[in-house]
Amino acid sequence: MADTTLDALVIGAGVAGLYELHLLREQGLSVRAYDAASGVGGTWYWNRYPGAKFDSEAYIYQYLFDEDLYRNWSWSCRFPGQEEIERWLNYVADTLDLRRDIQFDTRIDSAVFNEDTGRWLVTTDTGDTIDTQYVVTCCGMLSAPMTDLFPGQNDFAGTLVHTSRYPKEGIDFAGKRVGVIGNGATGIQVVQTIADQVTELEVFIRTPQYALPMKNTPYGPEDVAWYQSRLEEFRQNLPNTFTGFEYDFTDTWEELTPDQRRERLEEIYAGGSLQLWLASFSELFFDPAIAEEISEFVREKMRARLKDSDLIELLIPTDYSFGSHRVPLESDYLEVYHRDNVTAVPVRNNPIARIVPEGIVLEDGSLHELDVIIMATGFDAGTGALTRIDIRGRDGRSLTEDWGRDIRTTMGLMVHGYPNLLTTAVPLAPSAALCNMTTCLQHQAEWISEAVRYMRAHGKSVIEPTAEGEEVWVAHHDETAGATLFSRTDSWYNGANVPGKPRRVLSYTGGVGAYRQATLDDAAAGYKSFQFS
Ligand code: NA7
């Protein structure tokens, strides 16, 4: 006998989990969300590192389903920081009265499907057992941190943290020698924020990054009124653009003269944000020659800000194209390396060998003495959050083992062999940052809620993708992804950052609008990729 019986158990109380809990509860289901954190927020609970910020404009990173919820919250600037975002998600939880159905400080350990009852038995690290018809995973795309990477790291005598486990009370950097490992979107935010707080900063850089200026600006009442007046426009547009952002491709490379292209790139670049990547020229994603021209434009902008040739060589990429993996946004990041207390340490040809009590030792034996090490080393994206739970589907099959061989889903909403396990933010659906996450998560949460509504209306109790339905989606996904440059550049986008992870472009690259339409069409056709029992 389980301790608790539910209709639906939601794993995670972040952007997707809060909305899913609300939607299913509104339908009258008994539903409870569980989260390992002590509060709501998911990504925005865990990522407390200095400088953590949105890379989406705040006003589109919102729930659009409820006008009051949207209008009664005002953002302070274009790209707010973690603290404000966490406050916003607490505002959402309070406004929708969600907290009474969330169990915090509780990690889901296992979920086992019982084929006789068609229900899941879930266990938690607090010893609870829950019998539930549905398990809905809202664990986030980037929530399983890459933490144990270096021999000896547990013996470090100073403070060592991964950015997504940054202490709530912060770290006092005064008088400290700090090392940051990694220069992805996270490392860049950390470095540009702490450079003037620390005595010495060493940034361990393996792969150079293209980065675009953020151009953050404060918002006054007029700005808030401006974006709030656009709610209806956002509802119509965001779900149908290529990436779920407000902007979309407008020009075709071949139709413009070289001068016109340059003018367009300059114009978009001047506005800041991810637009140059996500909505300048779609050819950037598919055509290596055009991607190279746009890459050179970005390199030129970066070069103009760097004073010495060693920095130019270390910080500006030349061997992969702009946009073929996640493009970070930055604010005066490159200039940080001109400071006397900041050193860029190249570790591509002389990698980090181990961590010793005094600091970081490179392969050549050199020791970098440090008081604090910040690992901005990323995540086991898309799959890690679920493969770290022991999930057993039909015939006792293990999701960890299945995804350890081949990462497959049906539209990122379910996995064949795992009935009534409904998923958000997993591979083969559009995801960060090929989707403004709230746009895609809201759609997925709604699709799942509507599938449950359909089942209740039609007396069905178990849903599962068919093997054929899944195969069709995987083949379509691979064909679409194979045509892009994402498949050719190593990064977390294709699993390259996790040793042994099967290679597949994780995000769906056919566009947010096309994805949404495919999922809605499938449902409208009686859930044609799925079977019920
Ligand atoms: P990323 O983008 O995966 O970046 C991780 C960084 O850590 C990247 O620079 C890596 O270098 C570096 N890294 C990882 N392992 C090592 C080792 N062993 N030695 C040296 N450097 C290492 O993670 P982020 O947290 O920055 O961003 C994740 C997403 O969060 C981001 O895309 C946004 O969507 C939000 P590499 O490039 O592998 O050479």
Residues whose N, C-alpha, C, O or C-beta is under 5 A from the ligand:
A	BS01	NA7	L142 L149 I181 G182 N183 G184 A185 T186 G187 F204 R206 T207 R326 I352 A376 T377 G378 F379 A432 A433 W492
